[in-house]
Amino acid sequence: MVSPPIVIYPPQTPPSRLKRLLKAAARLGARLCIGPVVAGYWLNALVIGRNRALESASQLLSLLPGISGQYLRRAFLEQVLARCHPSALIEFGTLFSQTGAMLDENVYVGPRCQLGLVHLQRDVLLASGVQVPSGGKTHYFDDPSLPIRAQGGERRLVTIGAGAWIGAGAIVLADIGPGTVVAAGSVVTKPLPENVIAAGVPARVLGSRAEKRPSACG
């Protein structure tokens, strides 16, 4: 049986001066174009609050495809989130629900992610469909005599450390250390240390990144 081909692509190289200038011009154009959406966001925020206004605006902007959508989403989020670095890249279909979210340098957020109160430190990579709600206690359910919706809950900042890679479809409810890899489909319920590989439901540490093993992230 013939093994399928493996395509290896080289690491990214620094952009040329011309490419940097073109990107700067595109960022400026996006900030100008996004002005009406930002104005609408602040008007909505006065009535329904900043977080609900963010949900509404991010649902609209998530539908914009291609490179233009990337630039417009970032231009908006730079002005409404606690922090969104100009180098962050947010793909199609991604939704935000908390204005306290922070995206540092070179963060990549893949398609159709859902992000709450989260701090993505520099060089974090989220694959498609990753969910990072605001911790694991957004809904209390201790009293069975009351509907869950009536019991309240709490939000806490979830931090994903610098250089971590979160695989497709993972759900992250607790902090993840720098450089850690979380396999596709995992559910992180407890904090993970730095530079490890974790997988499973709930996620558990399989070993250190220093150990040679097949890639399981996806």
C-alpha positions as a Markdown table, in Angstrom:
| # | Residue | x | y | z |
|---|---|---|---|---|
| 1 | Met | 0.0 | 0.0 | 0.0 |
| 2 | Val | 1.4 | 3.4 | -1.1 |
| 3 | Ser | 1.6 | 5.9 | 1.7 |
| 4 | Pro | -0.1 | 9.3 | 1.0 |
| 5 | Pro | 2.4 | 12.1 | 0.2 |
| 6 | Ile | 3.5 | 14.4 | 2.9 |
| 7 | Val | 3.8 | 18.1 | 2.1 |
| 8 | Ile | 6.3 | 20.0 | 4.2 |
| 9 | Tyr | 6.3 | 23.8 | 3.9 |
| 10 | Pro | 9.1 | 26.1 | 5.1 |
| 11 | Pro | 8.8 | 28.5 | 8.0 |
| 12 | Gln | 7.6 | 32.0 | 7.3 |
| 13 | Thr | 10.2 | 34.5 | 6.3 |
| 14 | Pro | 10.1 | 38.2 | 7.3 |
| 15 | Pro | 8.0 | 40.4 | 4.9 |
| 16 | Ser | 9.9 | 42.7 | 2.5 |
| 17 | Arg | 9.8 | 46.5 | 3.0 |
| 18 | Leu | 7.3 | 46.9 | 0.1 |
| 19 | Lys | 5.0 | 44.2 | 1.7 |
| 20 | Arg | 5.1 | 46.0 | 5.0 |
| 21 | Leu | 4.2 | 49.3 | 3.4 |
| 22 | Leu | 1.2 | 47.7 | 1.6 |
| 23 | Lys | 0.0 | 46.1 | 4.8 |
| 24 | Ala | 0.2 | 49.4 | 6.6 |
| 25 | Ala | -1.8 | 51.1 | 3.9 |
| 26 | Ala | -4.4 | 48.2 | 4.1 |
| 27 | Arg | -4.7 | 48.6 | 7.8 |
| 28 | Leu | -5.2 | 52.4 | 7.5 |
| 29 | Gly | -7.9 | 51.8 | 4.8 |
| 30 | Ala | -9.6 | 49.2 | 7.0 |
| 31 | Arg | -9.8 | 51.6 | 10.0 |
| 32 | Leu | -11.4 | 54.2 | 7.8 |
| 33 | Cys | -13.9 | 51.8 | 6.3 |
| 34 | Ile | -14.9 | 50.3 | 9.7 |
| 35 | Gly | -15.8 | 53.7 | 11.2 |
| 36 | Pro | -19.6 | 53.4 | 10.8 |
| 37 | Val | -19.5 | 49.9 | 12.4 |
| 38 | Val | -17.5 | 51.3 | 15.4 |
| 39 | Ala | -20.0 | 54.2 | 15.7 |
| 40 | Gly | -22.9 | 51.8 | 15.7 |
| 41 | Tyr | -21.2 | 49.6 | 18.3 |
| 42 | Trp | -20.8 | 52.5 | 20.7 |
| 43 | Leu | -24.4 | 53.6 | 20.2 |
| 44 | Asn | -25.6 | 50.0 | 20.9 |
| 45 | Ala | -23.3 | 49.9 | 23.9 |
| 46 | Leu | -25.1 | 52.8 | 25.5 |
| 47 | Val | -28.4 | 50.9 | 25.3 |
| 48 | Ile | -27.5 | 47.2 | 25.8 |
| 49 | Gly | -24.0 | 47.3 | 27.2 |
| 50 | Arg | -20.6 | 46.8 | 25.7 |
| 51 | Asn | -20.5 | 43.0 | 25.8 |
| 52 | Arg | -23.9 | 42.5 | 24.1 |
| 53 | Ala | -23.0 | 45.2 | 21.5 |
| 54 | Leu | -19.7 | 43.3 | 20.8 |
| 55 | Glu | -21.6 | 40.1 | 20.2 |
| 56 | Ser | -23.9 | 41.8 | 17.7 |
| 57 | Ala | -21.0 | 43.5 | 15.8 |
| 58 | Ser | -18.8 | 40.5 | 15.8 |
| 59 | Gln | -21.6 | 38.3 | 14.3 |
| 60 | Leu | -21.9 | 40.8 | 11.5 |
| 61 | Leu | -18.1 | 41.2 | 10.8 |
| 62 | Ser | -17.5 | 37.4 | 11.1 |
| 63 | Leu | -19.3 | 37.0 | 7.8 |
| 64 | Leu | -16.8 | 39.0 | 5.8 |
| 65 | Pro | -14.7 | 36.6 | 3.7 |
| 66 | Gly | -11.1 | 36.7 | 2.6 |
| 67 | Ile | -8.2 | 39.1 | 3.3 |
| 68 | Ser | -10.5 | 42.2 | 3.4 |
| 69 | Gly | -12.6 | 40.5 | 6.1 |
| 70 | Gln | -9.4 | 39.9 | 8.1 |
| 71 | Tyr | -8.4 | 43.5 | 8.0 |
| 72 | Leu | -11.8 | 44.8 | 8.8 |
| 73 | Arg | -12.3 | 42.5 | 11.8 |
| 74 | Arg | -9.0 | 43.5 | 13.2 |
| 75 | Ala | -9.6 | 47.2 | 12.6 |
| 76 | Phe | -12.8 | 46.9 | 14.6 |
| 77 | Leu | -11.4 | 44.8 | 17.4 |
| 78 | Glu | -8.4 | 47.1 | 17.9 |
| 79 | Gln | -10.9 | 49.8 | 19.0 |
| 80 | Val | -13.3 | 47.8 | 21.2 |
| 81 | Leu | -11.3 | 45.0 | 22.9 |
| 82 | Ala | -9.0 | 45.5 | 25.9 |
| 83 | Arg | -6.2 | 44.7 | 23.5 |
| 84 | Cys | -5.9 | 43.6 | 19.9 |
| 85 | His | -2.4 | 43.9 | 18.4 |
| 86 | Pro | -2.2 | 45.1 | 14.8 |
| 87 | Ser | -0.5 | 41.8 | 13.8 |
| 88 | Ala | -3.3 | 39.6 | 15.1 |
| 89 | Leu | -5.2 | 37.7 | 12.5 |
| 90 | Ile | -8.8 | 36.7 | 13.0 |
| 91 | Glu | -10.4 | 34.4 | 10.4 |
| 92 | Phe | -14.0 | 34.0 | 9.0 |
| 93 | Gly | -16.8 | 33.0 | 11.4 |
| 94 | Thr | -15.1 | 33.9 | 14.7 |
| 95 | Leu | -17.3 | 35.4 | 17.4 |
| 96 | Phe | -16.3 | 37.5 | 20.4 |
| 97 | Ser | -18.5 | 38.0 | 23.5 |
| 98 | Gln | -16.4 | 39.9 | 26.1 |
| 99 | Thr | -14.7 | 43.2 | 25.5 |
| 100 | Gly | -12.1 | 42.3 | 28.2 |
| 101 | Ala | -10.5 | 39.8 | 25.7 |
| 102 | Met | -6.8 | 40.4 | 24.8 |
| 103 | Leu | -4.9 | 39.4 | 21.7 |
| 104 | Asp | -1.2 | 39.9 | 21.6 |
| 105 | Glu | 1.4 | 40.0 | 18.8 |
| 106 | Asn | 1.2 | 37.5 | 16.0 |
| 107 | Val | -1.9 | 35.7 | 17.4 |
| 108 | Tyr | -3.7 | 33.6 | 14.9 |
| 109 | Val | -7.4 | 32.7 | 15.4 |
| 110 | Gly | -8.7 | 30.2 | 13.0 |
| 111 | Pro | -12.2 | 30.0 | 11.3 |
| 112 | Arg | -15.3 | 29.7 | 13.4 |
| 113 | Cys | -13.8 | 30.1 | 16.9 |
| 114 | Gln | -15.8 | 31.4 | 19.8 |
| 115 | Leu | -13.9 | 33.5 | 22.4 |
| 116 | Gly | -15.1 | 34.9 | 25.7 |
| 117 | Leu | -12.9 | 36.5 | 28.4 |
| 118 | Val | -9.5 | 35.3 | 27.2 |
| 119 | His | -5.9 | 36.4 | 26.9 |
| 120 | Leu | -4.1 | 35.0 | 23.9 |
| 121 | Gln | -0.4 | 35.8 | 24.5 |
| 122 | Arg | 2.0 | 36.4 | 21.6 |
| 123 | Asp | 2.4 | 33.8 | 18.9 |
| 124 | Val | -0.6 | 31.7 | 20.1 |
| 125 | Leu | -2.3 | 29.6 | 17.3 |
| 126 | Leu | -5.9 | 28.6 | 17.5 |
| 127 | Ala | -7.1 | 26.1 | 14.9 |
| 128 | Ser | -10.6 | 26.1 | 13.5 |
| 129 | Gly | -13.6 | 25.7 | 15.8 |
| 130 | Val | -11.8 | 26.3 | 19.1 |
| 131 | Gln | -14.0 | 27.5 | 22.0 |
| 132 | Val | -12.6 | 29.5 | 24.9 |
| 133 | Pro | -15.5 | 30.6 | 27.1 |
| 134 | Ser | -14.9 | 32.7 | 30.2 |
| 135 | Gly | -13.8 | 29.8 | 32.5 |
| 136 | Gly | -15.7 | 26.7 | 33.5 |
| 137 | Lys | -18.3 | 28.3 | 35.8 |
| 138 | Thr | -20.2 | 30.6 | 33.5 |
| 139 | His | -23.4 | 28.8 | 34.8 |
| 140 | Tyr | -24.0 | 27.6 | 38.3 |
| 141 | Phe | -26.1 | 24.5 | 38.7 |
| 142 | Asp | -25.9 | 23.6 | 42.4 |
| 143 | Asp | -29.6 | 24.0 | 43.1 |
| 144 | Pro | -31.7 | 21.4 | 41.2 |
| 145 | Ser | -34.9 | 23.2 | 42.3 |
| 146 | Leu | -34.1 | 26.2 | 40.1 |
| 147 | Pro | -33.6 | 26.5 | 36.4 |
| 148 | Ile | -29.9 | 26.8 | 35.6 |
| 149 | Arg | -30.5 | 30.1 | 33.8 |
| 150 | Ala | -31.7 | 31.6 | 37.2 |
| 151 | Gln | -28.7 | 30.5 | 39.2 |
| 152 | Gly | -26.1 | 33.0 | 37.9 |
| 153 | Gly | -22.5 | 32.2 | 37.2 |
| 154 | Glu | -19.0 | 33.7 | 37.1 |
| 155 | Arg | -16.6 | 34.8 | 34.4 |
| 156 | Arg | -12.8 | 34.6 | 34.7 |
| 157 | Leu | -10.0 | 35.4 | 32.4 |
| 158 | Val | -8.5 | 32.3 | 30.7 |
| 159 | Thr | -4.9 | 32.8 | 29.7 |
| 160 | Ile | -3.3 | 30.8 | 26.8 |
| 161 | Gly | 0.5 | 31.2 | 27.1 |
| 162 | Ala | 2.8 | 32.5 | 24.5 |
| 163 | Gly | 3.5 | 30.2 | 21.6 |
| 164 | Ala | 0.8 | 27.6 | 22.5 |
| 165 | Trp | -1.0 | 25.7 | 19.7 |
| 166 | Ile | -4.6 | 24.7 | 20.3 |
| 167 | Gly | -6.0 | 22.0 | 17.9 |
| 168 | Ala | -9.3 | 22.1 | 16.0 |
| 169 | Gly | -12.5 | 21.8 | 18.0 |
| 170 | Ala | -10.8 | 22.0 | 21.4 |
| 171 | Ile | -12.6 | 23.6 | 24.3 |
| 172 | Val | -10.5 | 25.5 | 26.8 |
| 173 | Leu | -11.9 | 26.2 | 30.3 |
| 174 | Ala | -8.6 | 26.7 | 32.1 |
| 175 | Asp | -5.2 | 28.3 | 31.7 |
| 176 | Ile | -2.6 | 26.8 | 29.3 |
| 177 | Gly | 1.1 | 27.3 | 29.8 |
| 178 | Pro | 3.4 | 28.9 | 27.2 |
| 179 | Gly | 4.5 | 26.6 | 24.3 |
| 180 | Thr | 1.9 | 23.9 | 25.1 |
| 181 | Val | 0.2 | 21.9 | 22.4 |
| 182 | Val | -3.4 | 20.8 | 22.9 |
| 183 | Ala | -4.7 | 18.1 | 20.6 |
| 184 | Ala | -7.8 | 18.5 | 18.4 |
| 185 | Gly | -11.1 | 17.8 | 20.1 |
| 186 | Ser | -9.6 | 18.0 | 23.7 |
| 187 | Val | -11.4 | 19.6 | 26.6 |
| 188 | Val | -9.1 | 21.5 | 29.0 |
| 189 | Thr | -10.7 | 21.6 | 32.4 |
| 190 | Lys | -7.6 | 22.1 | 34.6 |
| 191 | Pro | -4.6 | 24.3 | 34.1 |
| 192 | Leu | -1.8 | 22.8 | 31.9 |
| 193 | Pro | 1.9 | 23.5 | 32.4 |
| 194 | Glu | 4.2 | 25.0 | 29.8 |
| 195 | Asn | 5.8 | 23.1 | 26.9 |
| 196 | Val | 3.8 | 19.9 | 27.2 |
| 197 | Ile | 1.5 | 18.0 | 24.8 |
| 198 | Ala | -2.0 | 17.3 | 26.1 |
| 199 | Ala | -5.0 | 15.5 | 24.7 |
| 200 | Gly | -8.3 | 13.9 | 25.7 |
| 201 | Val | -11.6 | 14.6 | 27.5 |
| 202 | Pro | -10.7 | 15.8 | 29.9 |
| 203 | Ala | -7.3 | 16.8 | 28.6 |
| 204 | Arg | -4.2 | 15.2 | 30.3 |
| 205 | Val | -0.5 | 15.6 | 29.8 |
| 206 | Leu | 1.0 | 13.0 | 27.4 |
| 207 | Gly | 4.5 | 14.2 | 27.7 |
| 208 | Ser | 7.0 | 17.0 | 27.2 |
| 209 | Arg | 7.5 | 18.7 | 23.8 |
| 210 | Ala | 11.1 | 17.7 | 24.1 |
| 211 | Glu | 10.1 | 14.1 | 23.5 |
| 212 | Lys | 9.7 | 12.9 | 19.9 |
| 213 | Arg | 6.2 | 11.7 | 19.1 |
| 214 | Pro | 3.7 | 11.9 | 16.2 |
| 215 | Ser | 1.8 | 15.1 | 15.8 |
| 216 | Ala | -1.7 | 14.9 | 17.3 |
| 217 | Cys | -2.9 | 18.5 | 17.3 |
| 218 | Gly | -4.6 | 18.9 | 14.0 |
